[in-house]
Amino acid sequence: MNILGISAYYHDSAACLVQDGRLVAAAQEERFTRKKHDAEFPKNAVEYCLSEAGIRAAELDLVTFYDKPLLKFDRILETYLSHTPRGFKLFMMGLPVWLKQKLHTPRELDKGLGGQYKGRYVFLEHHESHAASAFFPSPFEEAVIMTLDGVGEWDTGSIAVGRGNKIEMLEELKFPHSLGLLYSAFTYFTGFKVNSGEYKLMGLAPYGEPIYAERMREKLIDLKEDGSFRMDMDYFAYTRDDVMTSPKMDSLFDGPPRKSETDIGQREMNIAASIQAVTEEIMLRIARHAREKTGIPNLVMAGGVALNCVGNGRILREGPFDDVWIQPAAGDAGGALGAALFTWHQLLDEPRNATGKDSQQGSLLGPQAQDSEIREFLDSAGAVYRHYDDEEKLCDTVAELIATEKVVGHMGGRMEFGPRALGSRSILGDARSPKMQSVMNLKIKFRESFRPFAPSVLQEDAHEWFDMKEGQESPYMLIVAPVRSDKLKEVDPGMTGLEKLHQERSVIPAVTHVDNSARVQTIDPERFPRYYGIIKAFKEKTGCPVIINTSFNVRGEPIVCTPADAYRCFMATHMDALVIEGFVLLKEDQPDAGIDREAYLSKFELD
C-alpha cells in the first residue's frame, strides 16, 4: 500500500512516501525551490517521493495531511474575535489566504497532485502527526511521547503514550499558552527572525547570564510542578498583532526589542541565557511529570521545541528516562512523515515491529545524484575535477584535505530529511583548528561569528571526547553534551560576552562552545558509511576522531540539493574543495565560473 503524507501552507512544507509501512522517501520543498521554509504545496517533493517509489499519483492508496485546517481556522477566528477591535487588522491580513487556499485544502491537494489521485484524504490533528513521527520510527516498543511547538490547531504541547502500533493522547497544553511561542517571543525581542532565528537564540545563550530568569518566572508565566503553565498575555502581542511582544515587555527587559542586524549587546545575551534556562526547566518538569504519570522508561520527542538540543541534553542527563529518541525532522516538515505512519499503523491497524534500532534510516531519505548527472553538469560548467572509483582512496583524500585545514563541501548519498546536515550535504573542517570557527562563519557561511559549529565523532570514540555514556548514540545531532574535562584548556574566567569567543577552550576549539558544550553527532558505519570512512581516515592521520560538520549552504539559503546547487555555493564562497559523490574539485584548479558572489548571496533572505 502506498501512503503519501503532506505538510503544507504554514511553514516548511514537505512530503513523505510510505510503502507497506516502510519509509521510502521524504523531502522538504525548500530544497527544490531554493526558497527557505517554503510553505507552498510541496509539488517537487511529491514528485521526488513518487519517483523514488516508482509510482504515479494515480497509484496512491491514501493521501494524508498533517493537520486539520478547519479546526485551525476555528482557533484563529475565535482568537481574532476575542481581541476585537485590536485583532481586526491581523484578521484581515490573514483572511485572504484562508479564503483562497487554506479553507479549501482538499481542492488544493487535488490540484497539487495534478488531478490524478481519486482516493480520499485523511486529515490528522497536528500533534497526532508530531507524536506519530516521534514514536513509530523510534526503536521502542513502548514509550512516552512528548510534543512541544508553537501551535497546531489549539494544542501547543502534548503528552502521549505509544505502545506497539497505537498512540494514546493523554494531556495537552492549549493556545495561547505555548513554550514554542514563548521562546519565539524572545527570538523576536532579541532581533532574530521568528521560525528560523531560534537556533541563534540558543547559540547566544552561553555568552550571557540568566539574570532575567526569575523575572520571567514571576511576571510572564505561572508555572506548575507538572510543567504546565499560563502566560500573562499582557506582555505578548501575537494573538492580536503582527509582532510577538507588547510594549509592556520593553519596561520589563530594559528597553525595546533589538532591531535586526544591529549590534548584539550584553542585554540580548542575558535575555537569551534567561529564556533558555526557563525553557529547560519547563521541558524537565514536563518530562518528569510524564514519567511519573506513565511509569514508562523511554521517551520520544517531536515538535519544534524538540530541536532545542541543549534542553534535550539536560533531559537525557538529568531527567527520569533511561533512553530518549528525537525525531530528526521534529518541526512541521516531520508532520508529513508522522501523518503517513499514523495512517498505516493506527488507522489501518497494520503491525509495527520495534527492533531496538530506529527505522529513520539515518534520516537520509532525500534524492541522490548519479555519476552521469554529476559529470554532465560539471563538464557543462567547465569545472576541473578528478573522479575516484576507489571509495577508500576518496575518503583518504578528503581526510587529508581536512587535516591540512582545508574547508570541504561534501555532497554524497541521499539528502537529509530535517533541518540538520548529517554528512550528506555538509561543509567539513578541522575541529582542532583555533581559527576554523571564525573562518567558516564569516567566509563560508556569511553569518554571525558567535554561532557554534557541531562536531561529528566516531560512535566508538564519542564517550572519550564528550560526557556521554559509552555506546550512547546521537546520530541526528539533537543532543548537547559537555566536552570531557581532560580535553579542556584553561581560559581567562574574567572575559565576558563575545570576548569569550576568542579563547581556545579545548583541543577541539572549533566545536567547543563558550560553556564547554558541543552539539554532538555520533557517526556509525551502518547509517553513514561514506562519512564514517572520512572521519576514520582523519583519525588515522591525526589521532583525532572529531571533525566540524555544518550544513552545506550560506546564511538564508536552504541546504543544497543538486550538483548545481553545491557547485554554485562552492564557487561563491571561500571553500577550498568540493566533493560530489566520487568527484573532487579544488578551488585553486577552477577557472572563473562567472558566478557573481554578491549576486548569489543577495538571493537569500538574511534570517
Summary of the structure (lengths in Angstrom):
residues: 607
radius of gyration: 23.3
end to end distance: 40.3
largest distance: 68.5
contacts: 2221
relative contact order: 0.12
helix: 41%
strand: 19%
